[in-house]
Amino acid sequence: MLALGTSLVACSDDTVPLPDDTPPADIAVGESRELRLRYLALDVEGFDNQLSLEDLQAMPRSILADVWLADLDITPLMVNSLQQLRMLSAEDVDTLGPAAQNMRRLLLMTPDNANLEGTNMEELIALAATVGIPPARPLANLLGVGVTDDFIPPDIVADVMLEYVVGSHPNATYRRGPVDDEHPDGLYPVAENSLPLTLVDVVTNFEDMAERFGPVGEHPGFVSKAQGLTVVAEDFVMSTKVNANALPYKGADLGNVSVASVNSIGGQIETAFDYSDPNWMTIEGLVPDPRVEELTFTVFENDAFLPGGTSMEPLGMGTSPAWDLPDWEFERLIVEMARRVAEQVPAHCDSYELGTGAEAFSACVDENGWVVMETFNDLGNPPPPAYLSDLILEIAQVRLHDGGLAEGEADVALSLRDVEVGVDTEELIAQTRENLRQNPEAIREFAGLITDSTRGDADFYYVRVGAGDDEGDWLFFVTEEDLRLDEQGSPVRDYGYANPGFYADRELSMKVSSAESVAGDADHEKVRISTGDVLYVLDDDDQLYEVRVGDKPSRSWISIEVTRLQ
């Protein structure tokens, strides 16, 4: 996976003995064994680390899912989807189910084509006929729009869908990330109107979109089908320039006193990349115009008819039970869309006269969207006072069930084809580079997998620092990030160390190690060692060992004697 291509400096002062593949037996209580550990160094600068699509696909999905790249704003996807729905041909409309066709009509509803039959607004038809005008005119005046303008503009539909349906979904609300003081649960908020994009999405072209953004807990999801989403091409390459020791550390597995290897890349994340170089990370092979071959959005309705409210309180909303529904249900979406429409309607009154000049009826809307209609000379029964949002809610619910659909049978699945995602690939690359620069810990495990050099189950490992105040030989106690992983990317063992680190006494009361920064590492418990030092260590099976540091065979080797005490 690693392409060595620029500046290499290898350190070697001895021939490495061939390893014996036969694991030794576990050490017994009271038994002592000797072990030699060598510090291997292959220091590289500008390491051209190239990962192809095939390389990424071979990595464990759980690791790729933890490597966050960016929050992908899906506003363009939602807008493009709604626009496509509006522009469907007659042939495509015929393929939609009854509820989906009704939903499309709602999105296309204007005062001119609105059907008021079966609603509280039905009386407006008779009132308009009395004064000799089409019902569309007083309805348009009430909404403050033209007769062919949308009841609910597409931008309001998109905003409400994004905020209430997408924004309430757990997997679109939070993403996984490193645990720190501000995020003790490892969860980070996702940007508004966005979906978190990770390496697994790049590798699989969002193949699990319908599963990840489908039903979760009480939320029914908003994507029931997604296929043919192409973000990357076959010639995809993700490259990073690495400055690091590319070889693994050699450590000791105390259980059988054998040499094990610990991947060294993860411990060098802070110094591995030169972020001042604008080309420290490059991505090639992203599709310039990502599209979705087929995408199905879902909208669920409540099983009951939800009437509008009858009171002005709470101000601007009223008492309709639709306000108490879950965010993702049809009636809750419609009443919120209608409220936002009402916010744009200025307070006004319209008066309509008979041919004789006598006033027939009036319709007034106040600054909160409260509608009052009055008739004169016993010309009819106007709708009771209500908010504009209540009137639109009732019309939408009645029309959703046209064609004989019963309450609870009008859940809508809107399948769209060849939809533009609307993402700018250059902007996505820039955002990915910046996010990784700001949070290098997010790629620790990913960078470690690049070399996949962990072998065995070391309890500690040997590091030789060549210069500076930290010059000398050190033993580093393993952390959870050093554990060997299985094919699914999960640790092969629990991190069961009750007292990680090195001690001066067998009672483990005097720790001599610390997590102080040495060679850029501030994560591991570590101790500087010299010939004759005696240390005490407890492994992950609560077995106690004495570790005596012996003579140095050469500059890059140490010898230790391990005795199991209990």
N, C-alpha and C positions, 0 to 999 in steps of 0.2 A: 504493500500500500504506500510506503514512503519512497519517494523518488529523490535520491541523493544527487544534487546537481551543482552546488555552488562551492562553498568553502568548507572543507572538512579538516579537522585537526584530531588525529587519533593518538591516544596515550597508551603505550604498551611497553611493559618492561619484563614480561615473562610469557611463556607459552601457556595457554589455558589448557588444563588437562581435560581429556574427554570425559564427559559425565557418565556415571554408572546409572543406568535406567532402573535398576532394581532398588526399590525403597528399603531402607534398613528397618529393622524391627524397632518398636517403641522402646525408649530407654526405661529401665527399671528404677525403682526407688533405691537410692544409694549408689547407683551406677554413674560413672563419669565417662565422657567421650570428648574427643578433640575435634575441632572443626576449623577449616580455613575459609575466610571470606575475602574476596577480591573486589576492589573497586574498579569497574570498567568504565572507560570514558570514550565517547565519540562525540566531541563537541562540534556542533555544526552551526553555521551562520547562513541565513537566507535559505534554509532548507525548503525546497519547493515541494511541499506536501500536497499532492493532488489526489482528490477523491472523485472517482467516476460515479455515475448513477448505479452501476453494478456494485461498486464497493459499498455504497451507502445501503443498498438493498440487502446486503449480506449481514449488516449489523443488527443487533437485537432491537426490536421495535420499542421496547420500554426505554432504552437509552435515547433513541432518536426522538421520542415523544417528549423527553425532558430538555431537549435543546431548542429553546425558544428562539425564533428568528425575528418576528415582528408581529404586531397587531394589524391584521389586514382589514382596512375599511371596506365594508361591503355595501355602503350606500350606493355606489354605481351599479352593483349587481342587483339590488332591490329595485332601483329606478328602472334599469333596463328590463327587468322581468315584468314589472307593471306596464311599461310601455309596450312590450311585446304582446302582453295579454290584451291591451286595448286595440292593437292593430291586427289581431288574428283574422285570417280569411274566413269566409263563411264555411268553407270545407273543414277548417280546423276547429271552428266553433262547434260544428256538429259532432265532433269527436269528444267534446267535453261532456261530463255528466250533468244531470239537471241542476244540482246545487252549484256546480262550477259555472254553468251558464248564467244562473241567477246572480252569482257573485260578480261576474263580468258585467252584467247589466247595471248592477249597483255602482260599479266603478265608473261606468259610462253615463250615469244618470245626470240629467240636466232638468231645469224647470220645464223645458219643452217636451221631454219624453217621460217625465215622471208620471207614474200611475198612482193616483191617490186613493183609488177604490179600496174599501175595507179599512181605512185609517180614519183618525179623528179629523184629518184634513179633507176628507171627502166632501164635506159641506162647502168647501171652497169652490168646487166645481159648479155647484148650483148657484152660489153667490156671484161667481164670475159671469155665468150665463145670464143672470138677471140684469146686469149692466152691459151685456153684449160684448164682453172681451174674453179671450181665451184664458183658461185657468193658469197657463204658464206665466202670464204677466204679473198678477198679484204675488204668485209664488216667487218669481225672480226678484220683484221689488222687496219682498220680505227678507230675502237672502242678500240683497244688495249686489246682485250679479245680473248679467245678461241672460236672456232666455235659453241660450245654447251653451252657457258656461256650466262647468261641472258643479254638482252639489258639493262634492268633496274633492278639491284639487289633488292631483297626483303627488305633489310634494308632501302634503299633509298625510296622505295614505302611507307613503314610504316612511316618513318620520315616525308615525305612530307604530307601524309594524316593527321598525328597528328598535324603538325604545321599549315597547311593551311585550312583543313576542320574542325577538332575539335577545333583548337586554335582560329578560327575566330568566333565560335559560342558564342553568348552572355552568355548563361548559363554555358559554359565551360571556360569562360574568367574571370568572377567575381562571387563571392558568397556573400550572405548577412552576416552581422555581426554587432556588436555594433557600434553606432555612436561615434566617438571621433574626436579630433583635426586633426588627420592624415587621417581620413575617415569620413568626414562630411556627405557623402551620404550613409554611412553604407555599402559600397561595398568594398570587398577585392579581390585582384588578386588571381586567382587560379594558383597553381604550373604548370609549363610547362608539357604538355602531360598528364594532369590529369583531372579527373572529381571530383567536390566537393562531398564528402560523408557526409550525415547528418543522424540524427536519423530516419527521415521518410524513407530514403532509406533502413536502417536496418530493420525497421518494415515491410515494404511492399516488400522487396526484389526487389527494383528498378522497381516496377510495372508501374511507370509513365515515364520510361526511354524514350520511343518512343515519348511521349508528350513533355517532358522537353528538349530533344535533337533533336526534330523535328523542323518544321518551326518556326522561331522567327524573326519577322520583315522581312528584305530582305533576311535573311539567310534561305535556304531551309531545313536545318537540315542535319544530317548525320545518324540518326537512324530512320527508318520508322516502324520497328517492333522489339520488344524484349519481350520474354516471357520465363518463366521457369528459371529465374535467382535466384538462391538460395544462400543467404549469411548466414542466420541464421536458426537454427533448432528449433523444438518446445520446446526444453529444454533450450532455451536461457534465461540467467539471467544476468542483469547488476547490480552490487552491488557497493555501496559507503559507506564508514565509515563517519558518520556525527557527528560533535561536535556542538551542538546548543541547543537553547531553541525551543522545538518542538511545543509549543502551540502558538496560534495566539495572536496578540495584540488586546486589546479592545479599541475602539475609539468611537467618537461621529459623528453621522449623524445630522448636524445642521438643515437640512430642517424640520425634525420632532422631533429633540432632542431625538434620540434613540441610543441604543448601537449597534455598528457594529463591526465585526471582520476583522482584517487585517492580512494576512499571514505573519508570522515573518521570514520565512526562507530566503526570498530574501534579506532582510537587513543584513543577517549574512554570506553572501557568502564568504567574505574575511577571516573569521575565522572558517568556517564550516568544512573545510577539512584540515587534517594534511598531507601536501604533502611530508613530510619527510618519511612517511610510504609508502614503495613501493607497499603496497596492499591497498592504500586508494581507489582505484577503480579497480574492476576486471570485466572481461567479460567472460562468459562461453556460450557455445552453438553455436559458429561460425562454419560454415561448413569448414572442413579442405581443401577441393579442390573445391572452387566455380566454377560452370559451367553455361553456358547459353544454355538452351534447344533450342532456336531458336533466331537468331540475323540477322537482315537485314540492311546492310549498303546501303546508296544511293549515287550515283554520277550522277551529272547533266551535260549534254553537252550544248554548245551554239547552237543556231539555225542556225548558219552560219559556213561555212568552213573557218578556220583561216589559212591563208598562213604563211609560214615562212618569216623571214625578208630578205632584200636584201642589208643591209648595216652592216658594222662592228660596227657602233655606235648606241646606247651606248655600250661600250666595254664589251664583254662577254655576251651580250644579243641580240643586234640587234633590228630590227624594227618590228618584228611580232606583230600583234594586240593582240595575245594571252596574252602578258604581261599586258595588260590593263583590262583583265577580272576579275570578282570577284574571290577571292581566292579559292572558292569551286567548280568552274566549271572544267569539265574534261580537256579542252584544257590548262587551266592555270596550272593545276596539272601536266600534261604531260610535258609541256615546262620547268617547274621548276625541275621535276625529271631528264629530259634530260640535263639541265644545270649542275646539280650536277654530273651526269655521266661524262660529258665533263670535269669537273674540275679534274677528276681522270685520264684523258688520257694525257700522256706526249706528248710534241711536237715531231713530227716525219714525215718522208716521206717514202712512199713505191713506188717502181718502178716495173712495170710488162713488161716482154719482150715476143716478138714473138719467135717461134721456131728458127728463123734465128738469134736471138740475138739482133734484133733491138728493141728499147724501144717502147712499145705500148701505155701505159698510166701510169700516176703517180697520187698519192693521198697524199696530205700533210695536216697535222693538226698543227696549231701553238699553242703557249702556252695559248691562249684564247679560243681554241676550234673552230677557224675559218678554214673551210675546202676548199681547192682549188684542183680541179681535172683537169688534162690536158691530152689530147690525142695527138698522133703523127702520122704522115704519113696518115692523113685524115681517121682515123679508126672510127670515130663516134663523137657524140656531148655529152660531159660530162655535168653533172649537173652544174648549175651556182654556184659560190662561196656562201657559207652559213655557219652558225654555225651548229655544230653537233646537238644542241638542235632543230634547225629548221628542220633538216632532220628527226630526230626521231619524232617530232611533226606531220609532214606530214604523215609519215608511220602509226602512231597510229590512226590518224583521218580517213584515208582511210580504214584501217582494221576494225575499229569500226563499219563501215557501210556495211561490207560484208553481203551477203544474201539479199541485196535490201533495207536495212534500209535507209530512207531519212535523210537528215540533220535535227536535232531537234527531231528525233524519237529514239535516242540511249541513253536516260537516263537509267542508270543501277541500278538495285536493286539486290544486291548479298545476298541471304539468306543462312546462314550457321547454322549448327546444332551441338549441344553438343560441344560448344567451351569453352575451359578453360579460366577463367578470369585471372589466373596467379598471384593472390594476396597471399601473405604470411600472414596468419591470426595472427600469433604471432607479426609480425611487425606492422600489422594494429592495434592491441590492444595497443602496446607500443606507437605508434604514436598518437592514440586517447587519451591515458592517458596524454601524454606530452602536446598535444594541449589544453586540458581542464585545465591543471595545469597552463599554460601560460596565459590563457584567461578565468578566472573564471566568468567574466561577461557574457560570452556566455551561461552559464547554469543558469543564475539568474531566468529567467522565468520558465525554465524546473524544477529547484529545487522547485520553489514555487508551481508548479502544483502537486508535489509529495504528498503534504498534502491536497491541495485543500481546505484550511480552510477560505478563504475570504467569508464573509457573510455581506450583506448590503453594504452601500456606505458611508464609513467614510470620514470625512474631515480632521480629525486629530486623533491621538491615544496616549495612555498613556504608558510610559516606566519607570520602576523604576530601577535605577542603584544601585547595592548593595554595591560597594566598590570603592576606588580610588578617584582621583580628581573629577570625574564626579558623585560621589555618590549623590543620591537624586531623586526627581520626575521630569519627563520631559514630555513635549508634543511634538510630532513629527507630522509635517504637511505631508500629503500624497503626493507621487510622482505618475507619470504616471504608474510606475511598480506596484503600490499597487491597481490599479483599478480591480474590479471584472470582470471576463471573461465569455463569453458565451460558448456554446458547441463547437463552431468553434475556440475558443481561442482568440477571438477579445474582446476588452474592451466593456462593456455594456454601457459606457457613454464616452463622450469626456472629456479630461482633460482641462476644461474650466476656470481654475483659473487665473484671471488677475493679482492678487497680492498674490501669495502663501506665507504663513508665518504668524507670529504673530506680532501685533503692539501695541504700548502704547497709541495711540490716535485714535479716531474714524475717523479722516481724513486720517489715514494710512500714515502719514508722518514720523513716528518714529518706524522703525522696531526694535524689540527686539530679534528676532530669527536670527539664522545663520545656515549655513551648516557645521559648525565646526565638527570635528570628536568627536563623543561621543559613547562609547561602540563599537567602530569599525565602526560606521556608519558616512559617510561623504556625503551622498546623500540627506538627508532630512533637510529641515528647522526645527529647534528645539529650544526650550526654556526651561530653568529650572524654575520650579514653586514652590511657597510656598503659604501657606494660606494667603488670603487677596489680592493676585495679581489680577489685572484687565487687560485683554487682548482684543484686537479687531481683528476680523477675517472676511474676505470676502469669501463666498463660490463660487462654480462654477456657480451659477445662479446670481452672483453679488449682493447677499443679505448680508447685514452687520449685524454682531452679536457682542454683548458684552459677554465675558466669564469671570465670577468671580470664583476664586478658593476658595472653602469653607474649612471647617475643614476636617481632615483626619479621616475617621471612624476607620481605622486600618493601619498597616504598608503597606499593599499591595493595599489599596484603596485610591481613591481621590473622592471628591465631587465637582461638578461645577454647577454654575447657568448660564443658557444661556438665553439671552434676544435678541430678534430680533429688530434691530433698524430701518431697512428699507427693 
